[in-house]
Amino acid sequence: MTAVEGVSPAFLRAELDALFSHLPPKAAKSGMLWDVRLVREVVRQWTLPGAPPLVVDPVMIATSGAVLLKPAAIAAIRDELLPLAAIATPNLDEAAHLLGSPLSTLDHLRDAARELHRRHQCAFLVKGGHLKNTAEAVDVFWDGRREWLLRAPFVKGVSTHGTGCTYSAAIAAHLARGLRLPAAVQAAKRLVTRAITDSVRIGAHWALRPPADGR
């Protein structure tokens, strides 16, 4: 990412109104919400009756460690949007930012998932792909009752971007297809693992290649 330009709140409201009026989604995901006013437009929509399950991908911290959002937007996501989510999918740095403490081990991730659920009352999938000194990408799911550790071996020789966005989008897609949340998360983990494994080189970059059957 080299630049950011947010849409206006009025444009986002018009976009959401048009979508829900003509093609109401069965599930949705949020991504980078640059401004607090954009966060609150999503909050407005998801406080209306009949809102579908929302997957919140709290895009706050770049892979480089740079903070991507304005402080007020981060606060609104934390305090207003997460309580409306079916699940949130922070990466290692984003979970640490939400908690205010560093995470460096699998046990830290497990504790983080529980504490974030306690604070925000939605399920959490804390992604451990950036954990150091591990042979696997381990993600921790906690919904207040069940903990699952979703494991996949790292794919060597591939450097991809967009795995987190693909992961959360796949969770939303499987929810829309009627899967319950735990099954949707497991199916999404399989999909993103295959997409990384089957990545293709385009110029100087690697691109994910999700399976054609969506599984």
trRosetta pair geometry for C-beta under 8 A, 3 or more apart (Angstrom, degrees):
i j d omega theta_ij theta_ji phi_ij phi_ji
1 4 7.1 28 174 -61 121 88
1 62 6.3 -125 40 -114 123 128
1 68 7.5 25 94 -117 161 121
4 32 7.7 -116 -134 151 119 142
4 34 6.0 156 165 -111 125 135
4 68 7.0 138 -71 -168 152 89
6 34 3.7 -134 -78 60 123 138
6 35 5.1 131 142 -13 171 109
6 38 6.2 -118 -168 -40 126 144
7 11 4.6 -104 167 81 113 131
7 12 5.6 132 96 -52 120 89
7 15 8.0 29 128 -11 160 140
7 38 7.3 105 65 -103 80 124
8 11 4.6 97 58 3 84 102
8 12 7.2 -152 93 -3 46 84
9 12 5.7 -56 -148 38 35 110
9 13 6.3 37 155 -21 68 104
9 35 7.4 -100 -59 91 94 126
9 37 4.1 -75 -68 142 134 114
9 38 6.0 -138 -94 -76 76 55
9 40 7.6 -3 -133 67 128 94
9 41 5.3 177 -154 -50 86 129
10 13 5.7 -52 -147 35 31 111
10 14 6.4 31 154 -18 64 105
11 14 5.7 -55 -149 37 32 111
11 15 6.3 34 152 -21 65 106
12 15 5.5 -54 -147 36 33 114
12 16 6.3 30 156 -16 67 105
12 38 5.6 115 -20 -133 168 83
12 41 4.7 104 105 106 121 161
12 42 7.7 -58 159 -50 131 75
13 16 5.9 -56 -146 39 31 107
13 17 6.1 31 156 -19 66 109
13 41 5.2 -118 -69 -144 79 122
13 44 7.6 -6 -112 74 100 142
14 17 5.7 -54 -143 38 29 112
14 18 6.3 29 157 -19 64 107
15 18 6.0 -56 -149 36 27 109
15 19 6.4 25 155 -18 63 109
16 19 5.7 -57 -146 37 31 111
16 20 6.1 17 162 -8 68 111
16 41 6.7 172 1 156 145 104
16 42 7.6 -177 -86 -99 148 54
16 45 4.9 -97 174 -85 145 146
17 20 6.3 -63 -142 44 25 100
17 21 6.0 24 160 -21 63 115
18 21 5.9 -61 -143 38 25 110
18 22 6.1 -14 172 12 64 116
19 22 6.9 -83 -142 50 18 85
19 23 5.9 -61 -161 64 60 87
19 24 7.6 108 140 -99 70 35
19 25 6.9 -1 158 -24 115 101
20 24 5.3 45 -149 -105 57 78
20 25 7.7 -63 -94 11 68 79
20 45 7.0 -173 -39 -153 148 113
21 24 7.9 126 -1 -61 7 82
24 52 7.4 146 163 -34 89 121
25 28 4.9 86 102 -61 153 97
25 52 5.4 -117 101 30 82 155
25 176 6.8 -67 180 -108 84 124
26 52 5.4 159 176 -134 23 142
26 53 8.0 9 145 30 59 90
26 175 7.2 -172 123 119 91 79
26 176 4.0 116 79 -139 108 77
27 52 5.1 -137 -87 149 34 122
27 53 4.7 -16 -121 66 93 95
27 54 7.6 -180 -164 -79 67 29
27 55 7.0 45 168 -13 106 100
27 86 7.9 -52 -139 19 104 151
27 172 4.5 -178 127 -166 111 73
27 173 7.3 -151 76 -67 124 15
27 175 3.9 114 -92 94 162 112
27 176 4.1 -124 26 -59 104 80
28 52 6.0 106 -2 80 90 116
28 53 7.7 169 30 89 60 53
28 54 5.7 -17 72 -114 88 70
28 55 7.1 -156 103 28 41 78
28 172 5.9 -7 176 -153 7 135
29 54 7.2 133 -106 -168 32 59
29 55 4.0 -29 -104 72 88 103
29 56 7.4 179 -157 -78 67 19
29 57 5.8 36 176 -8 113 106
29 168 4.9 130 -149 140 145 103
29 169 5.6 -119 28 -92 152 53
29 171 7.2 102 -82 69 125 94
29 172 4.2 -113 -38 -41 101 145
30 33 6.2 -9 174 -40 118 118
30 42 5.7 48 -102 -148 137 158
30 54 6.6 20 -14 -176 101 107
30 55 7.4 -172 20 89 63 55
30 56 5.2 -4 50 -121 109 64
30 57 6.4 -164 86 36 58 71
30 81 7.1 -70 51 -176 164 139
31 57 5.3 -5 -108 71 57 116
31 59 5.3 23 176 -9 67 135
31 165 6.2 24 -118 -121 123 102
31 168 7.7 153 -89 83 79 141
32 59 4.0 -66 -79 83 75 138
32 68 6.5 -70 -135 132 118 136
32 69 7.4 -163 -158 -75 81 100
33 38 4.6 -167 -165 108 88 112
33 39 4.7 111 136 -74 140 73
33 42 6.5 -81 -104 -2 147 138
33 59 7.8 130 9 51 60 96
33 69 7.3 29 79 -119 60 128
33 73 6.0 -173 109 -168 84 117
33 77 6.7 150 60 -77 124 111
33 81 7.8 143 38 -62 159 165
34 38 6.2 58 48 26 66 148
34 68 7.8 -89 -112 144 76 87
34 69 6.2 -160 -138 -122 41 76
34 70 6.9 66 166 -1 63 97
34 73 6.3 -101 147 -99 24 168
35 38 4.7 96 61 1 81 102
35 39 7.4 -144 97 -4 45 83
35 70 6.3 32 -114 24 51 133
35 72 7.9 7 -168 84 53 107
35 73 5.7 -136 -162 -78 10 122
36 39 5.5 -49 -152 33 40 115
36 40 6.4 35 152 -17 68 106
36 70 6.8 -84 -30 86 86 121
36 72 4.0 -51 -52 126 134 106
36 73 4.8 -131 -66 -79 60 59
36 75 7.5 -7 -107 61 116 91
36 76 4.7 131 -141 -17 84 144
37 40 5.7 -55 -147 38 34 110
37 41 6.7 42 151 -25 63 98
38 41 5.7 -46 -152 27 36 113
38 42 7.0 33 151 -13 63 100
38 73 7.3 10 53 -124 97 116
39 42 6.0 -60 -161 37 35 108
39 43 6.3 36 145 -20 69 107
39 73 5.5 156 -27 -148 129 74
39 76 4.0 124 100 112 150 129
39 77 5.6 -110 -129 -63 136 69
39 80 6.7 105 143 74 113 121
39 81 5.7 -99 -168 -44 100 129
40 43 5.0 -44 -141 37 42 118
40 44 6.2 53 154 -27 66 97
40 76 6.2 -75 -54 -166 82 143
40 80 6.9 -6 -98 121 71 158
41 44 5.6 -44 -149 29 32 116
41 45 6.8 30 152 -17 61 102
42 45 5.8 -55 -152 36 35 109
42 46 6.2 14 157 -4 68 112
42 54 8.0 122 172 -147 110 146
42 81 6.3 28 97 -116 118 118
43 46 6.1 -70 -142 48 28 97
43 47 6.2 24 160 -20 66 110
43 76 7.4 -104 -33 172 138 104
43 80 4.9 -21 -103 147 147 114
43 81 5.6 -105 -76 -85 93 73
43 84 6.6 161 -129 -4 68 152
44 47 6.2 -64 -149 33 25 106
44 48 7.4 37 151 -34 58 97
45 48 6.1 -46 -167 8 38 115
45 51 6.7 123 138 -115 69 121
46 51 4.5 119 -140 -172 56 160
46 54 5.5 -17 -116 -39 143 150
46 81 7.7 78 51 -139 143 72
46 84 4.5 101 123 162 130 143
47 51 7.2 34 -9 -25 10 147
47 84 6.9 -85 -67 -107 71 137
48 51 5.6 115 66 -56 74 101
51 54 7.1 -14 150 -37 114 110
51 84 7.6 -18 104 -178 152 114
52 176 7.7 29 177 -97 143 82
53 86 3.9 12 -160 -35 99 150
53 172 7.5 -174 101 -128 98 71
53 175 5.0 -100 74 167 141 147
53 181 7.7 -162 -153 -83 152 99
54 84 6.1 19 47 123 142 92
54 85 5.1 -98 93 -121 96 60
54 86 5.8 149 53 3 49 87
55 85 6.9 71 -130 -159 19 103
55 86 6.4 -42 -73 59 58 101
55 87 5.6 -10 -121 68 75 90
55 88 7.7 150 -170 -97 54 31
55 89 6.6 16 179 -12 99 117
55 168 5.0 166 140 -173 127 92
55 169 7.9 -176 82 -81 144 26
55 171 5.1 134 -111 93 151 116
55 172 4.5 -118 14 -65 132 95
55 175 7.2 174 -43 6 113 144
56 77 7.2 149 -175 -164 131 100
56 81 5.9 134 -116 138 142 110
56 82 6.1 -129 67 -101 165 61
56 85 4.2 -72 -5 -101 116 140
56 87 7.4 -165 30 98 73 44
56 88 4.4 -25 73 -107 103 82
56 89 7.2 173 86 16 52 73
56 122 7.7 64 23 108 121 159
57 88 7.6 161 -84 -158 25 61
57 89 5.1 -25 -104 61 71 108
57 164 6.3 135 -158 148 122 98
57 165 6.4 108 156 -107 168 54
57 168 3.9 -115 -68 -14 119 174
58 77 5.5 123 -130 160 105 142
58 82 7.5 -4 -71 -79 128 104
58 88 6.0 21 -22 -166 109 113
58 89 7.6 173 11 63 74 54
58 90 5.2 -17 49 -87 113 90
58 94 5.3 150 90 -179 104 136
58 98 7.2 57 103 -63 163 125
59 68 6.3 -45 142 74 84 147
59 69 7.5 125 102 -46 68 114
59 94 7.7 -76 -118 -94 19 143
59 164 7.7 142 -95 110 88 131
59 165 7.7 19 -80 -79 126 93
60 67 6.5 -25 164 -148 80 72
60 68 5.9 -177 -172 44 26 94
60 69 5.2 -60 -127 13 71 119
60 74 5.8 75 -127 -108 126 105
60 77 7.5 -149 -69 60 116 158
60 90 7.9 -11 24 -129 113 102
60 93 7.9 -149 85 113 94 94
60 94 5.0 123 45 -120 108 97
60 97 5.9 -140 110 80 141 156
61 65 6.5 -21 -175 -146 105 32
61 66 7.2 154 -157 76 59 38
61 67 6.1 -34 -101 -102 69 52
61 68 6.6 -156 -81 -1 15 95
61 91 7.1 -124 69 65 107 110
61 93 4.0 -121 107 116 154 122
61 94 5.1 -159 21 -68 109 71
61 97 5.9 170 -45 -24 128 143
62 65 6.7 -34 74 33 78 21
62 66 4.4 6 34 54 121 90
62 67 7.9 -111 6 -48 84 9
62 68 5.7 115 -42 -57 88 109
63 130 7.9 -173 -138 -94 77 129
63 161 7.4 -103 -20 -117 145 91
65 93 6.5 -153 -116 -129 61 152
67 74 8.0 -40 -167 -58 114 142
67 97 7.7 137 -109 -123 101 148
69 73 4.4 -117 177 85 115 124
69 74 5.1 138 96 -55 126 86
69 77 7.7 7 151 -7 171 136
70 73 4.6 91 61 4 83 106
70 74 7.3 -153 92 -7 43 85
71 74 5.6 -55 -150 35 36 112
71 75 6.4 35 154 -19 68 105
72 75 5.6 -53 -149 37 34 113
72 76 6.4 34 153 -19 66 105
73 76 5.7 -54 -147 37 32 110
73 77 6.4 35 154 -20 65 103
74 77 5.8 -52 -149 34 31 111
74 78 6.3 29 153 -17 64 109
74 97 7.5 -82 -157 145 136 123
75 78 5.7 -58 -147 40 30 112
75 79 5.8 -1 166 3 68 116
76 79 6.4 -65 -127 50 25 91
76 80 5.0 -28 -169 31 67 122
76 81 6.5 61 137 -15 73 102
77 80 7.3 -49 -86 54 9 78
77 81 4.7 -39 -139 41 50 126
77 82 6.4 69 156 -34 64 92
78 81 7.8 41 5 44 16 85
78 82 6.0 -6 -147 1 28 130
78 98 6.2 168 -109 -134 110 91
78 120 7.5 -110 -167 -91 58 121
79 82 7.6 53 -14 32 8 102
79 83 7.8 -10 169 -8 33 113
80 83 7.1 -75 -167 31 19 104
80 84 7.6 1 151 -7 56 113
81 84 5.9 -70 -163 38 41 108
81 85 6.7 51 147 -43 73 102
82 85 5.4 -44 -151 8 42 121
82 88 5.6 -12 -130 -59 95 144
82 120 4.0 -46 131 -159 123 137
82 122 5.9 -144 171 22 74 130
83 120 5.6 -133 -72 -169 63 72
83 121 5.7 33 -131 58 79 105
83 122 6.6 -176 -128 -31 25 107
84 122 7.7 -9 69 -70 22 137
85 88 5.2 71 111 -56 163 84
85 120 7.6 10 40 148 111 122
85 122 4.3 58 78 -159 89 167
85 123 7.9 -116 118 47 96 68
86 122 6.5 127 143 -158 7 110
86 123 6.6 -9 150 32 56 109
86 175 7.1 108 93 -124 162 157
86 181 6.2 -156 161 -99 113 126
87 122 6.2 -173 -95 155 25 104
87 123 4.2 -34 -102 81 84 103
87 124 6.8 164 -159 -89 74 20
87 125 6.0 37 173 -8 120 100
87 143 7.7 -52 -97 -98 98 96
87 171 6.6 -92 73 159 138 148
87 181 6.1 149 -43 -155 127 121
87 185 7.2 -156 -153 -75 171 116
88 116 7.3 -112 69 152 128 131
88 120 7.1 4 0 105 142 153
88 122 5.9 90 -12 96 96 125
88 123 7.5 171 20 90 62 55
88 124 5.4 -20 63 -113 88 73
88 125 7.3 -166 92 32 43 70
89 124 7.8 163 -84 -162 34 56
89 125 4.7 -7 -113 68 76 106
89 127 6.4 43 177 -31 82 113
89 164 6.8 161 127 -167 115 90
89 167 6.4 -179 177 109 149 112
89 168 4.6 -161 42 -87 153 105
89 171 7.0 174 -61 10 140 153
90 94 3.6 -142 -158 99 101 112
90 95 4.2 144 106 -58 130 74
90 98 6.3 -101 -86 -5 167 134
90 116 7.6 -145 21 -128 133 165
90 124 7.3 -20 21 -159 96 104
90 126 6.0 -11 71 -118 88 68
90 127 7.0 -154 102 19 41 88
91 94 5.1 86 47 15 68 106
91 95 7.0 -133 94 -6 29 91
91 127 4.8 -45 -114 68 59 113
91 129 6.9 -55 -141 43 103 100
91 130 6.3 65 170 1 111 123
91 164 5.7 -65 -57 -97 114 141
92 95 6.1 -60 -150 36 23 108
92 96 6.4 21 154 -16 62 109
92 103 5.6 -144 -163 79 84 117
92 109 7.5 -61 -111 -92 82 106
92 126 7.5 81 -92 173 48 90
92 127 6.8 -92 -36 89 67 69
92 128 6.2 79 -73 -122 105 44
92 129 7.4 -135 -21 53 109 59
92 130 4.3 -121 21 61 138 113
92 131 6.4 169 -90 -57 144 66
93 96 5.6 -55 -148 38 33 113
93 97 6.3 35 152 -22 66 105
93 130 6.9 -8 -24 69 90 161
94 97 5.5 -50 -146 34 33 113
94 98 6.4 34 154 -19 64 103
95 98 5.8 -53 -149 36 32 111
95 99 6.3 18 157 -8 65 112
95 103 6.0 2 95 -5 112 153
95 109 7.4 61 103 -127 164 71
95 112 4.9 64 165 164 127 142
95 113 8.0 -34 -140 -67 139 58
95 116 6.6 -80 -143 -54 91 145
95 124 7.9 99 -112 -179 113 130
95 126 4.8 47 -84 -134 155 108
96 99 5.9 -66 -145 47 29 103
96 100 7.8 -161 166 14 56 6
96 101 6.4 -111 -153 86 77 40
96 102 5.3 17 -144 -122 133 35
96 103 4.8 -136 -76 3 99 95
96 112 7.7 -54 -73 -118 52 144
97 100 7.5 32 -172 -70 27 42
98 116 6.2 46 115 -112 137 113
99 103 7.5 84 45 -48 143 108
99 112 5.9 -89 -49 -131 151 96
99 115 6.4 66 -116 101 116 133
99 116 6.9 -79 -69 -69 98 91
102 108 7.9 -30 121 -165 59 153
103 108 4.1 165 -148 135 77 127
103 109 6.0 91 -179 -70 131 63
103 112 5.6 -16 -98 -48 138 146
103 126 7.9 -107 180 175 169 133
104 108 5.9 77 40 7 47 158
104 131 7.4 122 -168 -137 39 80
104 132 7.3 -24 -159 34 85 100
105 108 4.7 109 55 -1 72 101
105 109 7.4 -132 101 -3 45 83
105 131 7.4 84 -124 -145 20 120
106 109 5.5 -50 -154 33 40 113
106 110 6.5 40 149 -20 68 102
106 128 6.6 21 -106 -127 72 160
106 131 6.9 34 -65 -132 69 163
106 134 7.5 114 -51 -98 106 147
106 138 5.9 -3 -115 91 113 146
106 140 7.6 140 -166 -59 75 120
106 149 7.7 29 -168 -130 122 129
107 110 5.5 -49 -147 34 37 113
107 111 6.4 35 154 -15 67 104
108 111 5.9 -58 -149 41 30 108
108 112 6.1 34 152 -25 65 109
109 112 5.4 -54 -144 35 31 115
109 113 6.5 35 157 -23 65 100
109 126 4.9 -179 -163 108 90 128
109 128 5.2 -37 -86 -78 161 115
109 131 7.5 -61 -41 -71 132 129
109 138 7.4 147 69 107 160 100
109 139 8.0 -130 171 -149 142 33
109 140 4.6 153 138 -2 106 136
110 113 6.0 -49 -151 29 29 110
110 114 6.9 24 153 -12 60 106
110 140 5.3 -153 -88 -136 55 152
110 142 7.6 111 -155 -52 59 132
110 147 6.9 40 -144 -155 98 141
110 149 8.0 -34 -86 -83 105 103
111 114 5.9 -61 -155 39 34 110
111 115 6.1 26 154 -15 70 111
112 115 5.8 -60 -141 41 30 106
112 116 5.9 27 162 -17 68 109
112 124 7.8 -122 124 131 78 149
112 126 5.2 106 96 -107 116 164
112 140 7.5 114 64 69 91 141
113 116 6.1 -56 -142 39 25 108
113 117 6.4 26 157 -18 61 108
113 124 4.7 -172 -146 89 75 118
113 125 7.6 19 -120 -110 117 16
113 126 4.7 -125 -71 -2 91 120
113 140 4.6 -130 -33 118 145 115
113 141 7.1 146 -154 179 149 8
113 142 3.8 123 141 15 117 126
113 147 7.3 120 97 -123 141 98
114 117 5.8 -57 -150 37 29 110
114 118 6.4 30 153 -21 64 106
114 142 5.5 -87 -72 160 59 166
115 118 5.5 -51 -148 33 34 114
115 119 6.4 29 155 -17 65 106
116 119 5.8 -56 -147 38 32 109
116 120 6.0 -15 170 18 68 115
116 124 4.7 81 91 -74 124 160
116 126 7.2 139 20 -66 145 115
117 120 6.8 -81 -131 55 22 80
117 121 7.0 74 180 -95 59 20
117 122 6.9 -126 -126 71 68 37
117 123 6.7 4 -108 -121 112 28
117 124 5.3 -124 -59 0 86 110
117 142 5.5 -110 -27 112 144 107
117 143 7.1 168 -124 -143 142 17
117 144 5.5 -164 165 -67 137 77
118 121 7.8 13 -168 -64 15 59
120 124 7.8 95 60 -63 122 111
123 141 7.0 4 177 -169 110 84
123 142 6.8 -180 -153 93 70 44
123 143 3.9 -18 -106 -107 107 82
123 144 7.3 -96 -90 -6 69 87
123 181 6.1 133 18 162 166 148
124 140 7.8 11 110 102 94 86
124 141 7.4 176 93 -144 51 43
124 142 5.6 -2 57 57 89 87
124 143 7.9 -179 23 -81 53 47
125 139 5.7 16 -180 167 92 119
125 140 7.2 166 -153 82 46 45
125 141 5.1 -10 -103 -97 80 77
125 150 7.9 -2 -150 19 108 134
125 171 7.7 -158 5 -81 156 155
125 185 5.9 -175 -86 -138 137 127
126 139 6.7 171 83 -161 45 69
126 140 4.8 -7 55 57 97 98
126 142 7.9 6 2 14 102 103
127 130 7.9 68 116 7 89 86
127 137 7.8 -8 -174 178 85 100
127 139 4.8 -22 -115 -112 56 105
127 164 6.5 -159 38 -110 169 97
127 167 7.2 93 -94 102 141 168
128 131 4.5 0 179 -18 94 121
128 134 7.5 -12 145 67 117 160
128 137 6.4 160 86 -169 78 55
128 138 4.5 -14 64 74 140 69
128 139 5.7 -164 15 -83 84 44
128 140 6.8 71 -31 -13 115 88
129 137 4.5 9 -104 -139 74 112
129 139 7.6 0 -37 -67 80 92
129 163 7.0 129 -105 99 176 143
131 134 5.0 19 108 15 113 135
131 138 7.0 -19 25 44 147 94
134 137 8.0 129 109 -76 118 31
134 138 6.9 -83 161 4 150 110
135 153 6.5 -27 147 -135 86 82
135 154 6.5 -127 -179 13 45 104
136 151 4.9 -6 173 -161 141 97
136 152 6.4 144 -161 71 88 30
136 153 5.6 -62 -106 -98 73 43
136 154 6.7 -155 -116 -24 21 77
137 151 7.3 144 76 -154 52 47
137 152 5.1 -18 57 65 99 86
137 153 7.6 54 12 136 81 7
137 154 5.8 116 -34 -79 92 71
137 193 7.9 -176 62 -100 129 95
138 149 5.7 -12 -166 -173 105 99
138 150 7.0 147 -156 74 50 49
138 151 5.1 -10 -102 -100 80 77
139 149 7.4 152 74 -159 44 49
139 150 4.5 -16 59 59 97 105
139 189 6.7 -149 40 -107 135 120
140 147 6.9 -21 -168 -161 89 96
140 148 7.7 158 -155 82 43 49
140 149 6.1 -18 -102 -104 66 68
140 150 7.8 -158 -71 20 20 79
141 146 7.4 -4 114 109 100 89
141 147 6.7 153 83 -154 63 44
141 148 4.3 1 53 54 114 93
141 149 7.8 -155 22 -71 78 24
141 150 6.4 62 -16 -19 110 110
141 182 7.0 121 143 -123 150 77
141 185 5.5 101 -102 141 145 161
142 146 7.3 -170 -134 89 46 47
142 147 5.1 -4 -96 -101 85 79
143 146 5.7 11 40 47 101 83
143 181 6.7 117 -96 103 145 139
143 182 7.2 -92 -14 -67 144 93
146 182 6.6 -8 87 -93 146 137
148 182 6.8 116 -13 -149 145 104
148 185 7.5 138 69 101 138 132
148 186 7.4 -62 148 -74 160 98
150 185 7.0 -129 -56 143 150 101
150 186 6.7 -162 -109 -109 121 62
150 189 4.5 -114 177 -112 138 162
152 189 6.7 -176 -32 170 125 98
152 193 4.3 -134 -142 -110 158 131
155 158 4.8 -7 114 34 112 127
155 196 5.0 175 12 135 144 106
155 197 5.3 -160 -99 -93 139 58
155 199 7.5 136 117 9 152 118
158 196 6.2 139 108 179 146 82
158 197 8.0 -160 -1 -110 164 23
158 199 4.9 118 -152 51 133 143
158 206 5.4 133 -163 -149 79 164
159 206 5.6 143 68 16 55 131
160 163 5.7 90 104 -49 118 104
160 196 5.8 -130 10 -123 152 83
160 199 5.5 -125 -78 -109 122 148
160 206 4.8 -86 -86 102 68 116
160 207 7.3 104 -131 -130 95 10
160 208 5.6 78 -160 -61 138 84
161 205 7.6 -42 14 -165 111 117
161 206 7.9 136 6 72 70 82
162 165 4.9 -53 -160 44 71 114
162 166 5.7 73 141 -25 86 101
162 208 6.0 -119 86 -1 112 127
163 166 5.7 -57 -147 40 32 111
163 167 6.1 39 153 -27 67 107
163 192 5.8 96 -164 -172 86 119
163 195 7.6 163 -121 92 80 118
163 196 6.3 21 -109 -74 123 112
163 208 6.7 148 -88 -76 67 137
164 167 5.5 -51 -146 32 31 116
164 168 6.5 22 160 -10 65 105
165 168 6.2 -59 -147 41 28 103
165 169 6.1 28 155 -18 64 112
166 169 5.7 -59 -144 41 28 111
166 170 6.2 31 156 -22 65 107
166 191 7.7 -142 152 119 102 105
166 192 5.4 137 108 -110 110 100
166 195 6.0 -119 155 91 155 166
166 208 5.8 -86 -58 115 162 170
166 210 6.7 -167 -160 -69 126 117
167 170 5.9 -59 -152 33 25 110
167 171 6.8 27 150 -19 61 102
167 188 5.6 93 -164 156 61 114
167 189 7.4 34 -140 -89 102 49
167 192 4.6 -5 -86 -63 80 156
168 171 5.5 -46 -151 30 38 114
168 172 6.6 36 151 -16 66 102
168 188 7.8 60 -86 -173 14 150
169 172 5.7 -53 -151 38 35 111
169 173 6.2 37 150 -21 67 106
170 173 5.5 -50 -143 36 34 114
170 174 6.3 30 159 -15 66 105
170 187 7.1 -147 156 112 107 83
170 188 3.6 142 106 -129 110 91
170 191 4.7 -174 -143 72 152 144
170 192 6.2 -144 13 -46 152 93
170 210 7.7 -177 -82 -129 118 134
170 214 8.0 171 -133 -168 93 79
171 174 6.1 -60 -149 39 28 105
171 175 6.4 31 152 -19 64 106
171 184 5.1 86 -154 141 65 106
171 185 5.8 17 -115 -92 110 57
171 188 4.4 -33 -63 -48 67 160
172 175 5.6 -54 -149 36 32 113
172 176 6.3 34 153 -21 65 105
173 176 5.6 -54 -151 35 32 113
173 177 6.5 29 150 -18 64 106
173 188 7.9 133 49 -92 93 100
173 214 6.9 -117 138 -165 141 121
174 177 5.4 -52 -147 37 37 113
174 179 4.5 -24 160 37 94 135
174 183 7.2 -143 155 114 128 79
174 184 3.7 162 100 -135 116 83
174 187 4.8 142 -110 76 154 134
174 188 6.0 -124 3 -51 135 90
175 178 7.9 113 177 -19 31 9
175 179 6.2 -85 -90 64 35 81
175 181 6.9 17 -98 -94 107 60
175 184 4.8 20 -58 -113 70 162
179 183 4.3 -127 -174 96 110 110
179 184 4.3 148 98 -66 120 81
179 187 6.4 -93 -122 8 177 142
180 183 5.1 78 59 20 76 106
180 184 6.8 -144 94 -13 31 94
181 184 5.5 -57 -141 35 29 113
181 185 6.4 29 161 -20 65 104
182 185 5.8 -55 -151 34 32 110
182 186 6.5 28 154 -16 65 106
183 186 5.7 -54 -147 38 34 111
183 187 6.2 33 155 -18 67 107
184 187 5.8 -55 -145 39 29 110
184 188 6.2 30 155 -20 64 108
185 188 5.7 -56 -147 37 30 112
185 189 6.5 34 153 -23 64 103
186 189 5.7 -50 -150 30 32 113
186 190 6.8 31 152 -16 63 102
187 190 5.8 -53 -154 35 35 111
187 191 6.4 35 149 -21 66 106
187 215 6.7 -69 -161 -144 100 65
188 191 5.5 -52 -146 36 35 113
188 192 6.2 26 160 -14 69 105
189 192 6.3 -57 -142 39 27 102
189 193 6.3 30 157 -21 62 110
190 193 5.8 -60 -149 36 28 112
190 194 6.4 25 156 -15 64 107
190 215 6.8 -18 106 159 125 62
191 194 5.9 -60 -153 38 29 107
191 195 6.2 30 152 -22 66 108
191 210 6.1 14 177 -146 99 100
191 211 6.5 -117 -136 25 75 102
191 214 6.9 -16 -115 -180 131 45
191 215 6.5 -138 -83 159 93 15
192 195 5.3 -49 -143 36 37 117
192 196 6.4 38 155 -19 66 100
192 208 7.8 -38 -146 -148 67 139
192 210 7.9 -33 -95 -105 44 92
193 196 6.0 -54 -152 35 30 108
193 197 6.3 30 152 -19 64 109
194 197 5.5 -55 -144 39 33 113
194 198 5.9 10 164 -1 69 113
194 210 7.2 74 93 -147 99 47
194 211 5.0 -2 121 -38 144 110
195 198 6.3 -66 -138 50 24 95
195 199 7.1 60 151 -68 57 75
195 208 4.2 24 160 -174 110 105
195 209 5.9 -179 -148 68 65 38
195 210 4.3 -15 -95 -86 116 57
195 211 7.1 -106 -68 -16 72 66
196 199 5.7 -13 -162 -36 36 112
196 208 6.5 -36 -77 -118 48 92
198 209 4.4 -94 114 74 102 113
198 211 7.3 108 21 -73 154 69
199 206 4.7 28 161 179 132 109
199 207 6.3 161 -159 76 83 37
199 208 5.7 -49 -103 -104 88 37
199 209 5.9 168 -105 6 29 91
200 206 7.2 153 78 -154 30 65
200 207 5.5 -23 64 60 81 93
200 209 5.4 69 -10 -45 99 128
201 205 7.4 156 -155 88 59 35
201 206 5.8 -42 -99 -99 58 65
201 207 7.8 146 -114 15 11 80
202 205 5.7 -24 70 72 81 85
202 206 7.5 122 22 -126 76 17
202 207 5.0 24 5 -11 124 122
210 214 7.2 26 151 -107 118 48
211 214 6.6 -127 87 -26 88 14
211 215 6.1 -60 87 55 138 57
